[in-house]
Amino acid sequence: MANTAQARKRVRQAITRRQRNMSQQSSMRTAIKKFLKLIDTQLIDDAKASFKGLVKKIDTMVTKKLIHINKAARLKSRLNKKLLHPSK
């Protein structure tokens, strides 16, 4: 256990940051699932609007250093491919 006041504060900060980061990760995964569901139900116009917001969310995750830039690029590429070719 933390022995100094500084160490105790760092533990509190780490817990708070972890909860915030997990919430952000969860919201990103939820947005991806909603987008994929729109693709599966052939609601392409809604999916295009959802994709625009999803890309913004993914880019925000990169700027906050919650995901790696290459992972973001890979996600956006795969989701865009599904948007352009929904049957595949």
PyMOL Python script that loads the backbone (N, CA, C, O; Angstrom):
from pymol import cmd

cmd.read_pdbstr("""\
ATOM      1  N   MET A   1       0.850  -1.195   0.000  1.00  0.00           N
ATOM      2  CA  MET A   1       0.000   0.000   0.000  1.00  0.00           C
ATOM      3  C   MET A   1       0.881   1.239   0.000  1.00  0.00           C
ATOM      4  O   MET A   1       2.032   1.201   0.435  1.00  0.00           O
ATOM      5  N   ALA A   2       0.329   2.324  -0.489  1.00  0.00           N
ATOM      6  CA  ALA A   2       1.073   3.573  -0.588  1.00  0.00           C
ATOM      7  C   ALA A   2       1.366   4.123   0.807  1.00  0.00           C
ATOM      8  O   ALA A   2       0.496   4.152   1.677  1.00  0.00           O
ATOM      9  N   ASN A   3       2.613   4.559   0.998  1.00  0.00           N
ATOM     10  CA  ASN A   3       3.028   5.035   2.314  1.00  0.00           C
ATOM     11  C   ASN A   3       3.048   6.549   2.432  1.00  0.00           C
ATOM     12  O   ASN A   3       2.900   7.086   3.530  1.00  0.00           O
ATOM     13  N   THR A   4       3.228   7.236   1.329  1.00  0.00           N
ATOM     14  CA  THR A   4       3.323   8.696   1.401  1.00  0.00           C
ATOM     15  C   THR A   4       2.042   9.330   0.873  1.00  0.00           C
ATOM     16  O   THR A   4       1.252   8.688   0.181  1.00  0.00           O
ATOM     17  N   ALA A   5       1.857  10.585   1.207  1.00  0.00           N
ATOM     18  CA  ALA A   5       0.679  11.315   0.737  1.00  0.00           C
ATOM     19  C   ALA A   5       0.673  11.393  -0.781  1.00  0.00           C
ATOM     20  O   ALA A   5      -0.372  11.268  -1.421  1.00  0.00           O
ATOM     21  N   GLN A   6       1.860  11.603  -1.349  1.00  0.00           N
ATOM     22  CA  GLN A   6       1.966  11.694  -2.807  1.00  0.00           C
ATOM     23  C   GLN A   6       1.567  10.366  -3.458  1.00  0.00           C
ATOM     24  O   GLN A   6       0.867  10.351  -4.470  1.00  0.00           O
ATOM     25  N   ALA A   7       2.015   9.261  -2.874  1.00  0.00           N
ATOM     26  CA  ALA A   7       1.688   7.950  -3.435  1.00  0.00           C
ATOM     27  C   ALA A   7       0.194   7.664  -3.314  1.00  0.00           C
ATOM     28  O   ALA A   7      -0.400   7.087  -4.225  1.00  0.00           O
ATOM     29  N   ARG A   8      -0.412   8.058  -2.209  1.00  0.00           N
ATOM     30  CA  ARG A   8      -1.853   7.861  -2.043  1.00  0.00           C
ATOM     31  C   ARG A   8      -2.622   8.672  -3.086  1.00  0.00           C
ATOM     32  O   ARG A   8      -3.601   8.189  -3.657  1.00  0.00           O
ATOM     33  N   LYS A   9      -2.178   9.899  -3.330  1.00  0.00           N
ATOM     34  CA  LYS A   9      -2.833  10.743  -4.332  1.00  0.00           C
ATOM     35  C   LYS A   9      -2.685  10.119  -5.718  1.00  0.00           C
ATOM     36  O   LYS A   9      -3.633  10.119  -6.504  1.00  0.00           O
ATOM     37  N   ARG A  10      -1.501   9.587  -6.018  1.00  0.00           N
ATOM     38  CA  ARG A  10      -1.280   8.951  -7.315  1.00  0.00           C
ATOM     39  C   ARG A  10      -2.200   7.743  -7.516  1.00  0.00           C
ATOM     40  O   ARG A  10      -2.674   7.492  -8.624  1.00  0.00           O
ATOM     41  N   VAL A  11      -2.446   7.005  -6.444  1.00  0.00           N
ATOM     42  CA  VAL A  11      -3.369   5.872  -6.529  1.00  0.00           C
ATOM     43  C   VAL A  11      -4.771   6.364  -6.854  1.00  0.00           C
ATOM     44  O   VAL A  11      -5.453   5.798  -7.708  1.00  0.00           O
ATOM     45  N   ARG A  12      -5.203   7.430  -6.164  1.00  0.00           N
ATOM     46  CA  ARG A  12      -6.528   7.993  -6.428  1.00  0.00           C
ATOM     47  C   ARG A  12      -6.633   8.481  -7.866  1.00  0.00           C
ATOM     48  O   ARG A  12      -7.637   8.243  -8.537  1.00  0.00           O
ATOM     49  N   GLN A  13      -5.594   9.163  -8.336  1.00  0.00           N
ATOM     50  CA  GLN A  13      -5.605   9.679  -9.708  1.00  0.00           C
ATOM     51  C   GLN A  13      -5.649   8.537 -10.727  1.00  0.00           C
ATOM     52  O   GLN A  13      -6.354   8.617 -11.732  1.00  0.00           O
ATOM     53  N   ALA A  14      -4.894   7.484 -10.456  1.00  0.00           N
ATOM     54  CA  ALA A  14      -4.854   6.348 -11.377  1.00  0.00           C
ATOM     55  C   ALA A  14      -6.226   5.693 -11.481  1.00  0.00           C
ATOM     56  O   ALA A  14      -6.653   5.306 -12.568  1.00  0.00           O
ATOM     57  N   ILE A  15      -6.915   5.569 -10.348  1.00  0.00           N
ATOM     58  CA  ILE A  15      -8.255   4.964 -10.358  1.00  0.00           C
ATOM     59  C   ILE A  15      -9.209   5.815 -11.179  1.00  0.00           C
ATOM     60  O   ILE A  15      -9.971   5.291 -11.992  1.00  0.00           O
ATOM     61  N   THR A  16      -9.171   7.127 -10.969  1.00  0.00           N
ATOM     62  CA  THR A  16     -10.053   8.044 -11.699  1.00  0.00           C
ATOM     63  C   THR A  16      -9.778   7.989 -13.198  1.00  0.00           C
ATOM     64  O   THR A  16     -10.704   7.918 -14.006  1.00  0.00           O
ATOM     65  N   ARG A  17      -8.509   8.023 -13.557  1.00  0.00           N
ATOM     66  CA  ARG A  17      -8.137   8.009 -14.974  1.00  0.00           C
ATOM     67  C   ARG A  17      -8.510   6.691 -15.629  1.00  0.00           C
ATOM     68  O   ARG A  17      -8.967   6.667 -16.772  1.00  0.00           O
ATOM     69  N   ARG A  18      -8.316   5.592 -14.905  1.00  0.00           N
ATOM     70  CA  ARG A  18      -8.658   4.285 -15.450  1.00  0.00           C
ATOM     71  C   ARG A  18     -10.152   4.200 -15.720  1.00  0.00           C
ATOM     72  O   ARG A  18     -10.561   3.685 -16.761  1.00  0.00           O
ATOM     73  N   GLN A  19     -10.964   4.690 -14.811  1.00  0.00           N
ATOM     74  CA  GLN A  19     -12.417   4.668 -15.017  1.00  0.00           C
ATOM     75  C   GLN A  19     -12.813   5.513 -16.218  1.00  0.00           C
ATOM     76  O   GLN A  19     -13.660   5.109 -17.013  1.00  0.00           O
ATOM     77  N   ARG A  20     -12.199   6.689 -16.351  1.00  0.00           N
ATOM     78  CA  ARG A  20     -12.511   7.565 -17.479  1.00  0.00           C
ATOM     79  C   ARG A  20     -12.096   6.908 -18.793  1.00  0.00           C
ATOM     80  O   ARG A  20     -12.845   6.938 -19.769  1.00  0.00           O
ATOM     81  N   ASN A  21     -10.904   6.314 -18.816  1.00  0.00           N
ATOM     82  CA  ASN A  21     -10.416   5.674 -20.031  1.00  0.00           C
ATOM     83  C   ASN A  21     -11.276   4.474 -20.415  1.00  0.00           C
ATOM     84  O   ASN A  21     -11.574   4.270 -21.592  1.00  0.00           O
ATOM     85  N   MET A  22     -11.673   3.681 -19.421  1.00  0.00           N
ATOM     86  CA  MET A  22     -12.520   2.527 -19.703  1.00  0.00           C
ATOM     87  C   MET A  22     -13.870   2.964 -20.260  1.00  0.00           C
ATOM     88  O   MET A  22     -14.422   2.307 -21.143  1.00  0.00           O
ATOM     89  N   SER A  23     -14.396   4.062 -19.751  1.00  0.00           N
ATOM     90  CA  SER A  23     -15.660   4.588 -20.244  1.00  0.00           C
ATOM     91  C   SER A  23     -15.531   5.016 -21.703  1.00  0.00           C
ATOM     92  O   SER A  23     -16.409   4.739 -22.520  1.00  0.00           O
ATOM     93  N   GLN A  24     -14.441   5.688 -22.017  1.00  0.00           N
ATOM     94  CA  GLN A  24     -14.208   6.120 -23.400  1.00  0.00           C
ATOM     95  C   GLN A  24     -14.074   4.918 -24.338  1.00  0.00           C
ATOM     96  O   GLN A  24     -14.640   4.905 -25.431  1.00  0.00           O
ATOM     97  N   GLN A  25     -13.317   3.908 -23.895  1.00  0.00           N
ATOM     98  CA  GLN A  25     -13.143   2.700 -24.705  1.00  0.00           C
ATOM     99  C   GLN A  25     -14.485   2.022 -24.954  1.00  0.00           C
ATOM    100  O   GLN A  25     -14.778   1.580 -26.065  1.00  0.00           O
ATOM    101  N   SER A  26     -15.287   1.949 -23.907  1.00  0.00           N
ATOM    102  CA  SER A  26     -16.593   1.308 -24.009  1.00  0.00           C
ATOM    103  C   SER A  26     -17.503   2.059 -24.971  1.00  0.00           C
ATOM    104  O   SER A  26     -18.211   1.444 -25.769  1.00  0.00           O
ATOM    105  N   SER A  27     -17.486   3.379 -24.899  1.00  0.00           N
ATOM    106  CA  SER A  27     -18.338   4.161 -25.797  1.00  0.00           C
ATOM    107  C   SER A  27     -17.902   3.995 -27.248  1.00  0.00           C
ATOM    108  O   SER A  27     -18.741   3.997 -28.148  1.00  0.00           O
ATOM    109  N   MET A  28     -16.595   3.851 -27.487  1.00  0.00           N
ATOM    110  CA  MET A  28     -16.104   3.637 -28.838  1.00  0.00           C
ATOM    111  C   MET A  28     -16.580   2.272 -29.354  1.00  0.00           C
ATOM    112  O   MET A  28     -17.047   2.161 -30.487  1.00  0.00           O
ATOM    113  N   ARG A  29     -16.457   1.241 -28.520  1.00  0.00           N
ATOM    114  CA  ARG A  29     -16.893  -0.090 -28.933  1.00  0.00           C
ATOM    115  C   ARG A  29     -18.399  -0.121 -29.197  1.00  0.00           C
ATOM    116  O   ARG A  29     -18.856  -0.777 -30.133  1.00  0.00           O
ATOM    117  N   THR A  30     -19.159   0.584 -28.376  1.00  0.00           N
ATOM    118  CA  THR A  30     -20.605   0.649 -28.573  1.00  0.00           C
ATOM    119  C   THR A  30     -20.937   1.334 -29.897  1.00  0.00           C
ATOM    120  O   THR A  30     -21.821   0.884 -30.625  1.00  0.00           O
ATOM    121  N   ALA A  31     -20.235   2.412 -30.207  1.00  0.00           N
ATOM    122  CA  ALA A  31     -20.466   3.126 -31.461  1.00  0.00           C
ATOM    123  C   ALA A  31     -20.146   2.232 -32.658  1.00  0.00           C
ATOM    124  O   ALA A  31     -20.851   2.261 -33.666  1.00  0.00           O
ATOM    125  N   ILE A  32     -19.092   1.447 -32.544  1.00  0.00           N
ATOM    126  CA  ILE A  32     -18.726   0.535 -33.632  1.00  0.00           C
ATOM    127  C   ILE A  32     -19.817  -0.518 -33.820  1.00  0.00           C
ATOM    128  O   ILE A  32     -20.193  -0.833 -34.949  1.00  0.00           O
ATOM    129  N   LYS A  33     -20.323  -1.060 -32.712  1.00  0.00           N
ATOM    130  CA  LYS A  33     -21.377  -2.071 -32.801  1.00  0.00           C
ATOM    131  C   LYS A  33     -22.643  -1.497 -33.425  1.00  0.00           C
ATOM    132  O   LYS A  33     -23.296  -2.164 -34.227  1.00  0.00           O
ATOM    133  N   LYS A  34     -22.995  -0.263 -33.065  1.00  0.00           N
ATOM    134  CA  LYS A  34     -24.173   0.368 -33.650  1.00  0.00           C
ATOM    135  C   LYS A  34     -23.989   0.563 -35.150  1.00  0.00           C
ATOM    136  O   LYS A  34     -24.916   0.340 -35.929  1.00  0.00           O
ATOM    137  N   PHE A  35     -22.786   0.983 -35.554  1.00  0.00           N
ATOM    138  CA  PHE A  35     -22.480   1.173 -36.965  1.00  0.00           C
ATOM    139  C   PHE A  35     -22.615  -0.151 -37.721  1.00  0.00           C
ATOM    140  O   PHE A  35     -23.226  -0.200 -38.789  1.00  0.00           O
ATOM    141  N   LEU A  36     -22.046  -1.216 -37.167  1.00  0.00           N
ATOM    142  CA  LEU A  36     -22.112  -2.523 -37.828  1.00  0.00           C
ATOM    143  C   LEU A  36     -23.547  -3.028 -37.914  1.00  0.00           C
ATOM    144  O   LEU A  36     -23.920  -3.689 -38.883  1.00  0.00           O
ATOM    145  N   LYS A  37     -24.338  -2.721 -36.913  1.00  0.00           N
ATOM    146  CA  LYS A  37     -25.747  -3.137 -36.951  1.00  0.00           C
ATOM    147  C   LYS A  37     -26.490  -2.393 -38.063  1.00  0.00           C
ATOM    148  O   LYS A  37     -27.336  -2.975 -38.743  1.00  0.00           O
ATOM    149  N   LEU A  38     -26.175  -1.102 -38.248  1.00  0.00           N
ATOM    150  CA  LEU A  38     -26.794  -0.345 -39.336  1.00  0.00           C
ATOM    151  C   LEU A  38     -26.408  -0.924 -40.694  1.00  0.00           C
ATOM    152  O   LEU A  38     -27.233  -0.990 -41.604  1.00  0.00           O
ATOM    153  N   ILE A  39     -25.160  -1.340 -40.824  1.00  0.00           N
ATOM    154  CA  ILE A  39     -24.699  -1.950 -42.071  1.00  0.00           C
ATOM    155  C   ILE A  39     -25.452  -3.254 -42.321  1.00  0.00           C
ATOM    156  O   ILE A  39     -25.893  -3.517 -43.440  1.00  0.00           O
ATOM    157  N   ASP A  40     -25.598  -4.076 -41.265  1.00  0.00           N
ATOM    158  CA  ASP A  40     -26.273  -5.363 -41.421  1.00  0.00           C
ATOM    159  C   ASP A  40     -27.733  -5.201 -41.808  1.00  0.00           C
ATOM    160  O   ASP A  40     -28.277  -6.028 -42.539  1.00  0.00           O
ATOM    161  N   THR A  41     -28.376  -4.137 -41.321  1.00  0.00           N
ATOM    162  CA  THR A  41     -29.796  -3.926 -41.629  1.00  0.00           C
ATOM    163  C   THR A  41     -29.993  -3.104 -42.903  1.00  0.00           C
ATOM    164  O   THR A  41     -31.112  -2.697 -43.214  1.00  0.00           O
ATOM    165  N   GLN A  42     -28.907  -2.862 -43.637  1.00  0.00           N
ATOM    166  CA  GLN A  42     -28.948  -2.164 -44.927  1.00  0.00           C
ATOM    167  C   GLN A  42     -29.431  -0.719 -44.830  1.00  0.00           C
ATOM    168  O   GLN A  42     -30.000  -0.198 -45.788  1.00  0.00           O
ATOM    169  N   LEU A  43     -29.214  -0.065 -43.695  1.00  0.00           N
ATOM    170  CA  LEU A  43     -29.554   1.354 -43.553  1.00  0.00           C
ATOM    171  C   LEU A  43     -28.295   2.164 -43.868  1.00  0.00           C
ATOM    172  O   LEU A  43     -27.639   2.695 -42.971  1.00  0.00           O
ATOM    173  N   ILE A  44     -27.975   2.245 -45.157  1.00  0.00           N
ATOM    174  CA  ILE A  44     -26.702   2.811 -45.592  1.00  0.00           C
ATOM    175  C   ILE A  44     -26.619   4.307 -45.301  1.00  0.00           C
ATOM    176  O   ILE A  44     -25.563   4.792 -44.894  1.00  0.00           O
ATOM    177  N   ASP A  45     -27.705   5.044 -45.502  1.00  0.00           N
ATOM    178  CA  ASP A  45     -27.667   6.489 -45.240  1.00  0.00           C
ATOM    179  C   ASP A  45     -27.410   6.774 -43.760  1.00  0.00           C
ATOM    180  O   ASP A  45     -26.623   7.656 -43.417  1.00  0.00           O
ATOM    181  N   ASP A  46     -28.072   6.030 -42.899  1.00  0.00           N
ATOM    182  CA  ASP A  46     -27.842   6.188 -41.463  1.00  0.00           C
ATOM    183  C   ASP A  46     -26.425   5.761 -41.094  1.00  0.00           C
ATOM    184  O   ASP A  46     -25.788   6.362 -40.229  1.00  0.00           O
ATOM    185  N   ALA A  47     -25.944   4.721 -41.758  1.00  0.00           N
ATOM    186  CA  ALA A  47     -24.595   4.225 -41.487  1.00  0.00           C
ATOM    187  C   ALA A  47     -23.548   5.263 -41.887  1.00  0.00           C
ATOM    188  O   ALA A  47     -22.533   5.412 -41.206  1.00  0.00           O
ATOM    189  N   LYS A  48     -23.786   5.980 -42.987  1.00  0.00           N
ATOM    190  CA  LYS A  48     -22.837   7.013 -43.409  1.00  0.00           C
ATOM    191  C   LYS A  48     -22.758   8.129 -42.376  1.00  0.00           C
ATOM    192  O   LYS A  48     -21.671   8.618 -42.067  1.00  0.00           O
ATOM    193  N   ALA A  49     -23.906   8.531 -41.842  1.00  0.00           N
ATOM    194  CA  ALA A  49     -23.914   9.565 -40.806  1.00  0.00           C
ATOM    195  C   ALA A  49     -23.231   9.053 -39.544  1.00  0.00           C
ATOM    196  O   ALA A  49     -22.482   9.783 -38.895  1.00  0.00           O
ATOM    197  N   SER A  50     -23.492   7.807 -39.205  1.00  0.00           N
ATOM    198  CA  SER A  50     -22.877   7.200 -38.028  1.00  0.00           C
ATOM    199  C   SER A  50     -21.363   7.088 -38.205  1.00  0.00           C
ATOM    200  O   SER A  50     -20.602   7.300 -37.260  1.00  0.00           O
ATOM    201  N   PHE A  51     -20.934   6.754 -39.419  1.00  0.00           N
ATOM    202  CA  PHE A  51     -19.504   6.602 -39.700  1.00  0.00           C
ATOM    203  C   PHE A  51     -18.754   7.903 -39.486  1.00  0.00           C
ATOM    204  O   PHE A  51     -17.642   7.909 -38.959  1.00  0.00           O
ATOM    205  N   LYS A  52     -19.362   8.998 -39.893  1.00  0.00           N
ATOM    206  CA  LYS A  52     -18.712  10.305 -39.727  1.00  0.00           C
ATOM    207  C   LYS A  52     -18.452  10.595 -38.244  1.00  0.00           C
ATOM    208  O   LYS A  52     -17.364  11.033 -37.872  1.00  0.00           O
ATOM    209  N   GLY A  53     -19.450  10.351 -37.413  1.00  0.00           N
ATOM    210  CA  GLY A  53     -19.274  10.550 -35.981  1.00  0.00           C
ATOM    211  C   GLY A  53     -18.299   9.558 -35.374  1.00  0.00           C
ATOM    212  O   GLY A  53     -17.552   9.887 -34.453  1.00  0.00           O
ATOM    213  N   LEU A  54     -18.315   8.344 -35.898  1.00  0.00           N
ATOM    214  CA  LEU A  54     -17.424   7.304 -35.393  1.00  0.00           C
ATOM    215  C   LEU A  54     -15.967   7.631 -35.685  1.00  0.00           C
ATOM    216  O   LEU A  54     -15.104   7.419 -34.834  1.00  0.00           O
ATOM    217  N   VAL A  55     -15.686   8.141 -36.869  1.00  0.00           N
ATOM    218  CA  VAL A  55     -14.322   8.530 -37.215  1.00  0.00           C
ATOM    219  C   VAL A  55     -13.838   9.641 -36.286  1.00  0.00           C
ATOM    220  O   VAL A  55     -12.687   9.637 -35.851  1.00  0.00           O
ATOM    221  N   LYS A  56     -14.711  10.577 -35.988  1.00  0.00           N
ATOM    222  CA  LYS A  56     -14.351  11.660 -35.078  1.00  0.00           C
ATOM    223  C   LYS A  56     -14.023  11.106 -33.695  1.00  0.00           C
ATOM    224  O   LYS A  56     -13.059  11.537 -33.062  1.00  0.00           O
ATOM    225  N   LYS A  57     -14.825  10.151 -33.228  1.00  0.00           N
ATOM    226  CA  LYS A  57     -14.607   9.545 -31.916  1.00  0.00           C
ATOM    227  C   LYS A  57     -13.274   8.790 -31.891  1.00  0.00           C
ATOM    228  O   LYS A  57     -12.523   8.879 -30.920  1.00  0.00           O
ATOM    229  N   ILE A  58     -12.989   8.049 -32.962  1.00  0.00           N
ATOM    230  CA  ILE A  58     -11.733   7.295 -33.031  1.00  0.00           C
ATOM    231  C   ILE A  58     -10.547   8.244 -33.032  1.00  0.00           C
ATOM    232  O   ILE A  58      -9.559   8.005 -32.338  1.00  0.00           O
ATOM    233  N   ASP A  59     -10.637   9.325 -33.811  1.00  0.00           N
ATOM    234  CA  ASP A  59      -9.543  10.298 -33.849  1.00  0.00           C
ATOM    235  C   ASP A  59      -9.340  10.967 -32.487  1.00  0.00           C
ATOM    236  O   ASP A  59      -8.209  11.261 -32.100  1.00  0.00           O
ATOM    237  N   THR A  60     -10.423  11.202 -31.774  1.00  0.00           N
ATOM    238  CA  THR A  60     -10.320  11.777 -30.431  1.00  0.00           C
ATOM    239  C   THR A  60      -9.604  10.813 -29.499  1.00  0.00           C
ATOM    240  O   THR A  60      -8.810  11.231 -28.656  1.00  0.00           O
ATOM    241  N   MET A  61      -9.881   9.527 -29.649  1.00  0.00           N
ATOM    242  CA  MET A  61      -9.216   8.521 -28.832  1.00  0.00           C
ATOM    243  C   MET A  61      -7.710   8.531 -29.079  1.00  0.00           C
ATOM    244  O   MET A  61      -6.922   8.312 -28.159  1.00  0.00           O
ATOM    245  N   VAL A  62      -7.317   8.784 -30.324  1.00  0.00           N
ATOM    246  CA  VAL A  62      -5.892   8.845 -30.648  1.00  0.00           C
ATOM    247  C   VAL A  62      -5.251  10.065 -29.994  1.00  0.00           C
ATOM    248  O   VAL A  62      -4.166   9.964 -29.423  1.00  0.00           O
ATOM    249  N   THR A  63      -5.914  11.215 -30.075  1.00  0.00           N
ATOM    250  CA  THR A  63      -5.320  12.422 -29.507  1.00  0.00           C
ATOM    251  C   THR A  63      -5.205  12.332 -27.989  1.00  0.00           C
ATOM    252  O   THR A  63      -4.329  12.959 -27.394  1.00  0.00           O
ATOM    253  N   LYS A  64      -6.096  11.546 -27.355  1.00  0.00           N
ATOM    254  CA  LYS A  64      -6.018  11.349 -25.908  1.00  0.00           C
ATOM    255  C   LYS A  64      -5.103  10.184 -25.539  1.00  0.00           C
ATOM    256  O   LYS A  64      -4.958   9.839 -24.366  1.00  0.00           O
ATOM    257  N   LYS A  65      -4.483   9.580 -26.566  1.00  0.00           N
ATOM    258  CA  LYS A  65      -3.555   8.472 -26.402  1.00  0.00           C
ATOM    259  C   LYS A  65      -4.196   7.266 -25.734  1.00  0.00           C
ATOM    260  O   LYS A  65      -3.562   6.580 -24.933  1.00  0.00           O
ATOM    261  N   LEU A  66      -5.458   7.011 -26.066  1.00  0.00           N
ATOM    262  CA  LEU A  66      -6.142   5.839 -25.538  1.00  0.00           C
ATOM    263  C   LEU A  66      -6.021   4.656 -26.480  1.00  0.00           C
ATOM    264  O   LEU A  66      -6.103   3.506 -26.049  1.00  0.00           O
ATOM    265  N   ILE A  67      -5.825   4.932 -27.774  1.00  0.00           N
ATOM    266  CA  ILE A  67      -5.516   3.871 -28.726  1.00  0.00           C
ATOM    267  C   ILE A  67      -4.373   4.360 -29.611  1.00  0.00           C
ATOM    268  O   ILE A  67      -4.149   5.562 -29.755  1.00  0.00           O
ATOM    269  N   HIS A  68      -3.662   3.413 -30.193  1.00  0.00           N
ATOM    270  CA  HIS A  68      -2.532   3.749 -31.052  1.00  0.00           C
ATOM    271  C   HIS A  68      -3.034   4.258 -32.399  1.00  0.00           C
ATOM    272  O   HIS A  68      -4.102   3.861 -32.865  1.00  0.00           O
ATOM    273  N   ILE A  69      -2.264   5.125 -33.007  1.00  0.00           N
ATOM    274  CA  ILE A  69      -2.666   5.730 -34.281  1.00  0.00           C
ATOM    275  C   ILE A  69      -2.832   4.673 -35.371  1.00  0.00           C
ATOM    276  O   ILE A  69      -3.700   4.804 -36.234  1.00  0.00           O
ATOM    277  N   ASN A  70      -2.006   3.626 -35.335  1.00  0.00           N
ATOM    278  CA  ASN A  70      -2.131   2.570 -36.345  1.00  0.00           C
ATOM    279  C   ASN A  70      -3.402   1.756 -36.143  1.00  0.00           C
ATOM    280  O   ASN A  70      -4.025   1.329 -37.115  1.00  0.00           O
ATOM    281  N   LYS A  71      -3.791   1.537 -34.896  1.00  0.00           N
ATOM    282  CA  LYS A  71      -5.038   0.829 -34.624  1.00  0.00           C
ATOM    283  C   LYS A  71      -6.216   1.652 -35.129  1.00  0.00           C
ATOM    284  O   LYS A  71      -7.167   1.107 -35.688  1.00  0.00           O
ATOM    285  N   ALA A  72      -6.149   2.962 -34.930  1.00  0.00           N
ATOM    286  CA  ALA A  72      -7.217   3.844 -35.406  1.00  0.00           C
ATOM    287  C   ALA A  72      -7.318   3.774 -36.926  1.00  0.00           C
ATOM    288  O   ALA A  72      -8.414   3.678 -37.478  1.00  0.00           O
ATOM    289  N   ALA A  73      -6.179   3.823 -37.596  1.00  0.00           N
ATOM    290  CA  ALA A  73      -6.177   3.762 -39.056  1.00  0.00           C
ATOM    291  C   ALA A  73      -6.755   2.436 -39.535  1.00  0.00           C
ATOM    292  O   ALA A  73      -7.529   2.398 -40.492  1.00  0.00           O
ATOM    293  N   ARG A  74      -6.377   1.351 -38.867  1.00  0.00           N
ATOM    294  CA  ARG A  74      -6.873   0.032 -39.236  1.00  0.00           C
ATOM    295  C   ARG A  74      -8.389  -0.060 -39.040  1.00  0.00           C
ATOM    296  O   ARG A  74      -9.104  -0.575 -39.900  1.00  0.00           O
ATOM    297  N   LEU A  75      -8.868   0.441 -37.909  1.00  0.00           N
ATOM    298  CA  LEU A  75     -10.309   0.439 -37.634  1.00  0.00           C
ATOM    299  C   LEU A  75     -11.068   1.233 -38.688  1.00  0.00           C
ATOM    300  O   LEU A  75     -12.056   0.756 -39.247  1.00  0.00           O
ATOM    301  N   LYS A  76     -10.598   2.448 -38.954  1.00  0.00           N
ATOM    302  CA  LYS A  76     -11.295   3.307 -39.918  1.00  0.00           C
ATOM    303  C   LYS A  76     -11.304   2.672 -41.305  1.00  0.00           C
ATOM    304  O   LYS A  76     -12.302   2.742 -42.022  1.00  0.00           O
ATOM    305  N   SER A  77     -10.191   2.055 -41.674  1.00  0.00           N
ATOM    306  CA  SER A  77     -10.106   1.421 -42.981  1.00  0.00           C
ATOM    307  C   SER A  77     -11.094   0.262 -43.097  1.00  0.00           C
ATOM    308  O   SER A  77     -11.801   0.137 -44.096  1.00  0.00           O
ATOM    309  N   ARG A  78     -11.136  -0.577 -42.076  1.00  0.00           N
ATOM    310  CA  ARG A  78     -12.027  -1.740 -42.122  1.00  0.00           C
ATOM    311  C   ARG A  78     -13.493  -1.329 -42.103  1.00  0.00           C
ATOM    312  O   ARG A  78     -14.318  -1.913 -42.806  1.00  0.00           O
ATOM    313  N   LEU A  79     -13.812  -0.322 -41.294  1.00  0.00           N
ATOM    314  CA  LEU A  79     -15.203   0.131 -41.222  1.00  0.00           C
ATOM    315  C   LEU A  79     -15.623   0.806 -42.525  1.00  0.00           C
ATOM    316  O   LEU A  79     -16.756   0.641 -42.978  1.00  0.00           O
ATOM    317  N   ASN A  80     -14.705   1.568 -43.127  1.00  0.00           N
ATOM    318  CA  ASN A  80     -15.005   2.217 -44.396  1.00  0.00           C
ATOM    319  C   ASN A  80     -15.224   1.172 -45.492  1.00  0.00           C
ATOM    320  O   ASN A  80     -16.090   1.338 -46.351  1.00  0.00           O
ATOM    321  N   LYS A  81     -14.434   0.096 -45.456  1.00  0.00           N
ATOM    322  CA  LYS A  81     -14.598  -0.963 -46.434  1.00  0.00           C
ATOM    323  C   LYS A  81     -15.980  -1.601 -46.302  1.00  0.00           C
ATOM    324  O   LYS A  81     -16.626  -1.912 -47.302  1.00  0.00           O
ATOM    325  N   LYS A  82     -16.428  -1.794 -45.057  1.00  0.00           N
ATOM    326  CA  LYS A  82     -17.768  -2.354 -44.837  1.00  0.00           C
ATOM    327  C   LYS A  82     -18.854  -1.397 -45.325  1.00  0.00           C
ATOM    328  O   LYS A  82     -19.900  -1.828 -45.812  1.00  0.00           O
ATOM    329  N   LEU A  83     -18.596  -0.095 -45.191  1.00  0.00           N
ATOM    330  CA  LEU A  83     -19.567   0.892 -45.639  1.00  0.00           C
ATOM    331  C   LEU A  83     -19.680   0.895 -47.162  1.00  0.00           C
ATOM    332  O   LEU A  83     -20.778   1.007 -47.709  1.00  0.00           O
ATOM    333  N   LEU A  84     -18.542   0.772 -47.841  1.00  0.00           N
ATOM    334  CA  LEU A  84     -18.535   0.809 -49.300  1.00  0.00           C
ATOM    335  C   LEU A  84     -19.025  -0.495 -49.908  1.00  0.00           C
ATOM    336  O   LEU A  84     -19.658  -0.489 -50.963  1.00  0.00           O
ATOM    337  N   HIS A  85     -18.737  -1.620 -49.249  1.00  0.00           N
ATOM    338  CA  HIS A  85     -19.115  -2.937 -49.760  1.00  0.00           C
ATOM    339  C   HIS A  85     -19.816  -3.699 -48.645  1.00  0.00           C
ATOM    340  O   HIS A  85     -19.211  -4.576 -48.029  1.00  0.00           O
ATOM    341  N   PRO A  86     -21.074  -3.384 -48.373  1.00  0.00           N
ATOM    342  CA  PRO A  86     -21.766  -3.971 -47.222  1.00  0.00           C
ATOM    343  C   PRO A  86     -21.949  -5.488 -47.293  1.00  0.00           C
ATOM    344  O   PRO A  86     -22.092  -6.138 -46.258  1.00  0.00           O
ATOM    345  N   SER A  87     -21.947  -6.053 -48.492  1.00  0.00           N
ATOM    346  CA  SER A  87     -22.204  -7.490 -48.622  1.00  0.00           C
ATOM    347  C   SER A  87     -21.005  -8.332 -48.210  1.00  0.00           C
ATOM    348  O   SER A  87     -21.167  -9.514 -47.905  1.00  0.00           O
ATOM    349  N   LYS A  88     -19.800  -7.754 -48.191  1.00  0.00           N
ATOM    350  CA  LYS A  88     -18.585  -8.529 -47.869  1.00  0.00           C
ATOM    351  C   LYS A  88     -18.335  -8.596 -46.397  1.00  0.00           C
ATOM    352  O   LYS A  88     -17.358  -9.207 -45.964  1.00  0.00           O
TER     353      LYS A  88
END
""", "prot")
cmd.dss("prot")
cmd.show_as("cartoon", "prot")
cmd.util.cbc("prot")
cmd.orient("prot")
